[in-house]
Amino acid sequence: MSAVEKKPRLTTSAMIASIAGEGQRTQAAPFGKALVALAETRPDVVGMTADLAKYTDLHLFAQAYPERFFQMGMAEQLLMGAAGGMAKEGLTPFATTYAVFGTRRAYDFIHQVIAEEHLNVKLCCALPGLTTGYGPSHQATDDIAMMRAVPGLTIVDPCDALDTEQAVAQIAAHDGPVYMRLLRGQVPLVLDEYDYKFELGKAKLLRDGDDVLVISSGIMTMRALEAAQALAQDRIGVAVLHCPTIKPLDEAAIIEAVRYRHRLVVVAENHSVVGGLGEAVAGALLRQRVQPAGFQLAGLPDAFLDAGALPTLHDRYGISCDALASRIKNWLG
């Protein structure tokens, strides 16, 4: 037998691959279950999709409320236009598809039909960032950049099943359009260990540390917490500030966490370094004249990413736990 152990060959991830690690606690379909529960007391809530009910967990809503479910076919522009029309009639549509299709293919309809008239449409889009191995056609590494440019549009990037479940009722209660990055299927559960509750528009400090402050959203908050635990073994104290709402950004919480603390600031996001949370945080710090000891972006590169197995891609592009911990150690010098 070879002295070098061969690792098992990883296969290309399916579009519905779970982001949960081996042995990690998960909850099934938190979005779908939360929407079904919400609809019990909200007869105005309707579910809509562009041929992707099963792959966005909206099939649970369709089974529970078939008369309030609308299958629009592979026509994302029609989906957005129809959702806008339903909102004008007093309904609260939850429209689902994949993030690449909802943003790139239907951007003008979101901008003109929904956002310009401030309609009460909730866009919940699966496969955000690098959560599929199917290559650039399905990797929504630019969705936040596009949606941040839409006036009056609230953007939510949940970390885990708890975040997703609690966000559903709050975005439904919010008056106006919302874009939420959707975690579906077997979704990791981590935030319940941190006495966490989702509040729309609010960032939450999950843990403190003297050496590094990681400001993160989405699945990168999970990675930041994992990296913080690993780095603690090397006596590196890592704080994690979770920002589930990207727009409007909780700038007050960010400034409070950075000001008067001499520590490296790292913004970790499952998105391109162009136009996402990192640039939003940098802009806030500059406007408030707050200067951290150092500032780094731990996001995806400004590139068309490779296809392949998710663990391989997350290591390659620096967003796995090990890769993030290594980047932080290098930045600390």
Residue pairs with C-beta under 8 A, 6 or more apart in sequence:
10 308
10 309
10 311
10 312
11 309
12 133
12 134
12 307
12 308
12 309
13 132
13 133
13 134
13 308
13 309
13 310
14 132
14 133
15 55
15 98
15 127
15 132
15 134
15 138
16 55
16 184
16 185
17 131
17 132
17 133
17 310
18 26
18 185
18 186
18 187
19 131
19 183
19 187
19 188
19 219
19 310
20 26
20 186
20 187
20 188
21 188
24 188
25 188
25 189
25 190
26 161
26 186
26 187
26 188
26 189
27 161
27 162
27 165
27 186
27 187
27 189
28 185
28 186
28 187
29 57
29 60
29 184
29 185
29 187
30 57
30 161
30 162
30 164
30 165
30 183
30 187
31 56
31 57
31 124
31 164
31 165
31 168
31 182
31 183
31 184
32 56
32 57
32 58
32 59
32 60
32 61
32 184
33 57
33 60
33 165
34 164
34 165
34 166
34 168
34 169
35 45
35 47
35 58
35 60
35 61
35 94
35 168
36 60
36 61
36 64
36 65
38 45
38 168
38 169
38 172
39 45
39 61
39 64
39 65
39 68
42 92
42 172
44 90
44 91
44 92
45 68
45 91
45 92
45 94
45 172
46 68
46 69
46 70
46 86
46 91
46 92
46 93
46 94
47 53
47 58
47 61
47 62
47 65
47 68
47 69
47 70
47 93
47 94
47 96
48 69
48 70
48 71
48 72
48 79
48 82
48 83
48 86
48 93
48 94
48 95
48 96
49 56
49 58
49 70
49 71
49 72
49 79
49 95
49 96
49 97
50 72
50 73
50 74
50 75
50 76
50 78
50 79
50 96
50 97
50 101
50 102
51 71
51 72
51 73
51 74
52 58
52 96
52 97
52 98
52 126
53 59
53 61
53 62
53 69
53 71
53 96
55 98
55 126
55 184
56 96
56 97
56 98
56 124
56 125
56 126
56 182
56 184
57 182
57 184
57 185
58 69
58 94
58 96
61 68
61 69
61 94
62 69
62 71
70 82
72 78
72 79
72 82
76 97
76 101
76 102
76 105
76 106
76 109
77 105
77 106
77 108
77 109
79 95
79 97
79 102
79 106
80 95
80 102
80 106
80 109
80 110
80 113
80 114
80 121
80 123
81 109
81 113
83 93
83 95
83 114
83 119
83 121
83 123
84 109
84 113
84 114
84 117
84 119
84 121
86 93
87 93
87 114
87 119
87 120
87 121
88 117
88 119
92 120
92 121
92 122
92 172
93 120
93 121
93 122
94 122
94 124
94 172
95 102
95 121
95 122
95 123
95 124
96 123
96 124
96 125
96 126
96 182
97 125
97 126
98 125
98 126
98 127
98 138
98 140
99 125
99 126
99 127
99 128
99 140
99 143
99 181
99 182
100 127
100 137
100 138
100 139
100 140
100 143
101 125
102 110
102 123
102 125
102 143
102 179
103 110
103 125
103 140
103 142
103 143
103 146
103 147
103 179
104 142
104 146
107 146
110 123
110 147
110 150
110 153
110 177
110 179
111 150
113 119
114 121
114 123
114 177
115 150
115 151
115 152
115 153
115 177
116 151
118 152
118 176
118 177
119 176
119 177
120 175
120 176
120 177
121 177
121 178
122 171
122 172
122 177
122 178
122 180
123 177
123 178
123 179
123 180
124 180
124 182
125 140
125 143
125 179
125 180
125 181
125 182
126 182
126 183
126 184
127 138
127 139
127 140
128 140
128 143
128 157
128 181
128 182
128 183
128 218
128 270
128 271
129 139
129 140
129 141
129 143
129 181
129 218
129 219
129 269
129 270
129 271
129 300
130 139
130 141
130 270
130 300
130 305
130 310
130 313
130 314
130 317
130 319
131 219
131 270
131 310
132 138
132 139
132 310
133 307
133 308
133 309
133 310
133 313
134 307
135 304
135 305
135 306
135 307
136 304
136 305
139 305
140 181
141 271
141 272
141 300
141 305
142 271
142 272
142 274
142 275
143 179
143 181
143 271
144 155
144 157
144 181
144 246
144 269
144 271
144 275
144 276
144 277
145 271
145 272
145 274
145 275
145 276
146 275
147 153
147 155
147 179
147 247
148 155
148 246
148 247
148 275
148 276
148 280
149 275
150 177
150 179
152 176
152 177
153 176
153 177
153 178
153 179
153 247
154 171
154 174
154 176
154 177
154 178
154 179
154 200
154 201
154 245
154 247
154 248
155 178
155 179
155 180
155 245
155 246
155 247
156 167
156 171
156 178
156 179
156 180
156 181
156 200
156 244
156 245
156 246
157 180
157 181
157 217
157 218
157 243
157 244
157 245
157 246
157 269
157 270
157 277
158 164
158 167
158 180
158 181
158 183
158 198
158 218
158 244
159 190
159 191
159 217
159 218
159 219
159 221
159 222
159 242
159 244
160 183
160 187
160 188
160 189
160 190
160 191
160 219
160 221
160 222
161 183
161 187
161 188
161 189
162 189
162 190
162 191
162 192
162 196
162 198
163 191
163 196
163 198
163 244
164 182
164 183
164 187
166 197
166 198
167 180
167 198
167 200
167 244
170 198
170 199
170 200
171 178
171 180
171 200
174 200
181 218
183 219
188 219
188 222
190 222
190 225
191 206
191 221
191 242
194 206
194 207
194 225
196 204
196 206
196 242
198 244
200 245
201 245
201 248
201 250
202 245
202 250
202 253
203 215
203 241
203 242
203 243
203 244
203 245
203 249
203 250
203 253
203 254
204 241
204 242
204 244
204 253
205 239
205 240
205 241
205 242
205 253
205 257
206 221
206 225
206 240
206 241
206 242
207 225
207 228
207 238
207 239
207 240
208 237
208 239
209 228
209 236
209 237
209 238
209 239
209 263
210 237
210 261
210 263
211 236
211 237
211 238
211 263
211 264
211 332
212 231
212 236
212 237
212 238
212 239
212 263
212 264
212 265
212 266
212 328
212 332
213 238
213 239
213 240
213 241
213 257
213 258
213 261
213 263
213 264
213 265
213 266
213 292
214 224
214 227
214 228
214 238
214 239
214 240
214 241
214 266
214 267
214 268
214 298
214 328
215 241
215 243
215 254
215 257
215 265
215 266
215 267
215 268
215 277
215 281
216 223
216 224
216 240
216 241
216 242
216 243
216 267
216 268
216 269
216 277
217 242
217 243
217 244
217 246
217 269
217 270
217 277
218 244
218 269
218 270
218 271
219 270
220 268
220 269
220 270
220 298
220 319
220 324
221 240
221 242
221 244
221 268
223 268
223 319
223 320
223 321
223 324
224 238
224 240
224 268
224 324
225 240
226 321
226 324
227 238
227 321
227 324
227 325
227 328
228 238
228 239
228 240
230 321
230 322
230 325
231 238
231 325
231 328
231 329
232 238
234 329
236 328
236 329
236 332
238 328
239 257
239 263
241 253
241 254
241 257
243 249
243 250
243 253
243 254
243 277
246 276
246 277
246 280
247 280
249 277
249 280
249 281
249 284
251 284
251 288
254 281
254 284
254 285
255 284
255 285
255 288
255 290
258 265
258 285
258 290
258 292
259 288
259 290
261 292
262 293
263 292
263 293
264 292
264 293
264 294
264 295
264 296
264 328
264 331
264 332
265 281
265 285
265 292
265 293
265 294
265 295
265 296
266 295
266 296
266 297
266 298
266 327
266 328
266 331
267 277
267 278
267 281
267 282
267 295
267 296
267 297
267 298
267 299
268 298
268 299
268 319
268 324
269 276
269 277
269 278
269 297
269 298
269 299
269 300
270 299
270 300
270 319
271 277
271 299
271 300
272 299
272 300
272 301
272 302
273 279
273 297
273 299
273 300
273 301
273 302
274 302
276 299
277 299
278 297
278 299
282 295
285 291
285 292
285 295
294 331
296 327
296 331
298 318
298 319
298 324
298 327
298 328
299 319
300 317
300 318
300 319
301 317
305 313
305 317
306 313
306 316
308 316
311 320
314 320
314 323
315 322
315 323
317 323
318 324
318 327
